[in-house]
Amino acid sequence: NTLFLLEAVYDDGVRLVELLPNLDKYFEAYPKIVYRPLQNVDRDETFLTELDSYLEEVLGKKYGISLKKLLRKSVNTRNTIGQFKEAENRTFQCAELCAKMYKVMGVLGPDEHA
């Protein structure tokens, strides 16, 4: 039962980092860290399969931030389970990465703002 952090960073792009061994580094780098547990979600086999598919698609993608991304009000998602596919040149910044994951997995509706 290892905790991982999904993040998008300038040097490495989208990656999974084991959280507990690296927690001190995060507290040194950021003045405030907020933990928001995901509530009212069944972590069943479908949820885990969807999470796994999403991670396979985004891990290794490059980090990218722009004014256009910061001002965008929505994140596009797939229409049905199992049809998620990101473009090869797709980039992510952290908040966008999480919002897209929640929408792809059905935690947020396609028209909800994250």
Summary of the structure (lengths in Angstrom):
residues: 114
radius of gyration: 14.5
end to end distance: 27.8
largest distance: 40.7
contacts: 228
relative contact order: 0.19
helix: 36%
strand: 14%
